Amino acid sequence: MELKTKITAEDGKQEIFITREFDIPLHLLFIRK
């Protein structure tokens, strides 16, 4: 099973980037109610 969350942190910096992949169609990602 492949991990779909990627955490990136660089040495000497106070920032963390978290990237998450979703296996859903794009039109379902932005549903408005």
DRENPA-3360 file (N, C-alpha, C; in nm, 2 decimals, always signed):
BEGIN
1 = MELKTKIT = +0.08/-0.12/+0.00/+0.00/+0.00/+0.00/+0.09/+0.12/+0.00 ~ +0.06/+0.21/-0.09/+0.14/+0.33/-0.11/+0.09/+0.44/-0.02 ~ +0.19/+0.52/+0.04/+0.15/+0.63/+0.13/+0.10/+0.75/+0.04 ~ +0.00/+0.82/+0.08/-0.05/+0.93/+0.00/-0.03/+1.06/+0.07 ~ +0.03/+1.06/+0.18/+0.06/+1.18/+0.25/+0.21/+1.20/+0.25 ~ +0.26/+1.32/+0.20/+0.40/+1.35/+0.20/+0.43/+1.47/+0.29 ~ +0.53/+1.46/+0.38/+0.56/+1.57/+0.47/+0.71/+1.61/+0.43 ~ +0.72/+1.74/+0.40/+0.85/+1.79/+0.36/+0.90/+1.90/+0.46;
9 = AEDGKQEI = +1.02/+1.89/+0.51/+1.07/+1.99/+0.60/+1.22/+2.00/+0.57 ~ +1.26/+2.13/+0.55/+1.40/+2.16/+0.52/+1.48/+2.20/+0.64 ~ +1.61/+2.16/+0.65/+1.69/+2.19/+0.76/+1.71/+2.35/+0.77 ~ +1.71/+2.40/+0.89/+1.73/+2.54/+0.90/+1.61/+2.63/+0.88 ~ +1.49/+2.57/+0.85/+1.37/+2.65/+0.82/+1.26/+2.61/+0.92 ~ +1.17/+2.70/+0.95/+1.06/+2.67/+1.04/+0.93/+2.66/+0.96 ~ +0.94/+2.58/+0.86/+0.82/+2.55/+0.78/+0.81/+2.41/+0.74 ~ +0.69/+2.36/+0.74/+0.66/+2.22/+0.70/+0.55/+2.22/+0.59;
17 = FITREFDI = +0.58/+2.14/+0.49/+0.48/+2.13/+0.38/+0.42/+1.99/+0.39 ~ +0.28/+1.98/+0.39/+0.21/+1.85/+0.39/+0.13/+1.84/+0.27 ~ +0.16/+1.74/+0.19/+0.09/+1.72/+0.06/+0.01/+1.59/+0.07 ~ -0.12/+1.59/+0.03/-0.21/+1.48/+0.04/-0.27/+1.45/-0.09 ~ -0.27/+1.33/-0.14/-0.33/+1.29/-0.27/-0.46/+1.22/-0.24 ~ -0.56/+1.26/-0.32/-0.70/+1.20/-0.31/-0.73/+1.13/-0.44 ~ -0.79/+1.01/-0.42/-0.84/+0.93/-0.54/-0.99/+0.95/-0.56 ~ -1.03/+1.08/-0.58/-1.17/+1.11/-0.61/-1.17/+1.20/-0.74;
25 = PLHLLFIR = -1.28/+1.20/-0.81/-1.29/+1.29/-0.93/-1.28/+1.44/-0.88 ~ -1.23/+1.52/-0.96/-1.21/+1.66/-0.93/-1.34/+1.73/-0.90 ~ -1.45/+1.70/-0.98/-1.58/+1.76/-0.96/-1.64/+1.73/-0.82 ~ -1.60/+1.62/-0.76/-1.65/+1.59/-0.62/-1.57/+1.66/-0.51 ~ -1.45/+1.71/-0.55/-1.37/+1.77/-0.45/-1.42/+1.91/-0.41 ~ -1.49/+1.98/-0.50/-1.53/+2.12/-0.48/-1.69/+2.12/-0.48 ~ -1.75/+2.04/-0.41/-1.90/+2.04/-0.41/-1.95/+2.15/-0.32 ~ -2.04/+2.23/-0.37/-2.11/+2.34/-0.29/-2.25/+2.29/-0.25;
33 = K = -2.29/+2.32/-0.13/-2.42/+2.29/-0.09/-2.50/+2.41/-0.06;
% end
